[in-house]
Amino acid sequence: MSSSTKKKLRNAQDAEKMTEKQKAEQKEAKKLKIYTAAFVIVLALMVAFAAWTAISKFITHSGIVERNTTALTVNDHKISNAEMNYFFIDAVNNFYNQYGSYASMFGLDVTKPLDEQVTDEEAGTTWADDFLQSAINSAKSVYALVDEAKANGYTLNEEQQAYVDLQMSNMQTYANHYGYSVGNYLKAIYGNGATEKSLRNYYENTYLAQCYQTDYVDGLTYDDAAIEAESTANYAEYCSYSYNYYFLNVNSFLTGGTTDEEGNTTYSDEEKAAAVDAAEAAAKELAGTAYENAEAFDAAIAAMPINADAETPAASTAQEDVAYSKVLSTIRDWVADTARKSGDITYLASTSTSTDDDGNETTTTTGYYVVLFGSANDNEYPLANVRHILVKFQGGTKDGNGNTTYSDEEKNAAKATAEALLTEWKNGDANEESFAALAGEKSEDPGSSENGGLYEDVYPGQMVANFNDWCFADGRKAGDTGIVESTYGYHVMFYSGDSETTYRDYLVTKALRSTESETWYNNLLDNAAVTEGSMKYLKTDLVLSSN
């Protein structure tokens, strides 16, 4: 082989070697490119996942979902889950504030989530469902009233708007007290979707609905003919009654019985029937005597064989000037009979009815009422117009429940101030105008001081006991003055005079308003279009107490 040929072969071999090397390098480069692309994809996925996690957390905590998911629609109002939480949480709080530690009596365990406590096994509903229904009813009521108010051009006035502002200001105070910003405080109470703006809107709507309904009802008026017609048609319902009654419980007459090893005693049907007969016989005997007064009636009760071993003498229950609606239903018709006269006496059976699983009803006699009639009051007396100056007790000591008690010295100091004010008035012009001026200057009652201490058309039971009793004392006349004590302090009293409205007319008007306003309100609710949406973001797993 020639040298030139060998050279060419070496060059070809070198070229081939270079090619293999390049091929290897290319192969490695390709693999690296693939790995790099895969890494970029994985990295991109990781970044995307991290971004999505961050976004999810942001969405979860920002309340965007709660504010943009419709829970309920009332007419044209779309109520988000965030807004619905206001109604729901407030329904829970209203119940808890009313019953507190007594909530367990209703079966509510404040240490467990609401949505884990079943209230109706058959329906499968929980406490959360019950409160949710209450919230739905509330929202329906509020927006039905809001629409009606706006349709009639009704808006919150300056004083009412100031009340809403006060509620928002209080929210700021509460947040500061617990070391929260307002936004975080609202989220802690009402959930992630809560904001100051939406809470203010909630307050404004609920207060607008409340004020409009109140003003509507108060604005209902009736002429003399309408009042007289109702008063005559339902005469007894607007009277008050005084009477005494004594209840003879059938259980007090049970004899015999069978006692088991645990000490539980049961009675046969024959023994129960005998006890009913014995109770009726005792009631008949007690009611078979004419009594001169309640004291004689009580003496007879104390002398009954079943009361022989009583530690304190048994006696009747006295009812004084009780409204028709407050008379026990068992005896109401007898007491309210217009033919009834003082000294009448009777006995009436008290029964209870139970229903078994098949729908069969069983009526059981539980005892007998023996009733001694006293008198009926037609309530045809005037309401009172009265002025007063309140001198509050100062100081006081609060107990663990927040109740304040005052020492004799603190009470005496308030009384001395009240007496000094009355003396000051007597030493002046001593007329109604001067009393009104003094009340405007000195009274600590914010409800009347700007009106010269005046309360008009005061009806029985409206004011605290001593205040009420002074107003309606026999012989009370215009110009009378006095000093009375109440839980608030001492009141310097001035009787302006009788109202032109009688208590009976007040009761009739109140009943007419109640009937008419109830019909009006129910029509609003019946005509409200309500559609339920998704309520999955409500705080139905709420736990009321950690204790």
Disulfide bonds with the S-S distance in Angstrom:
none
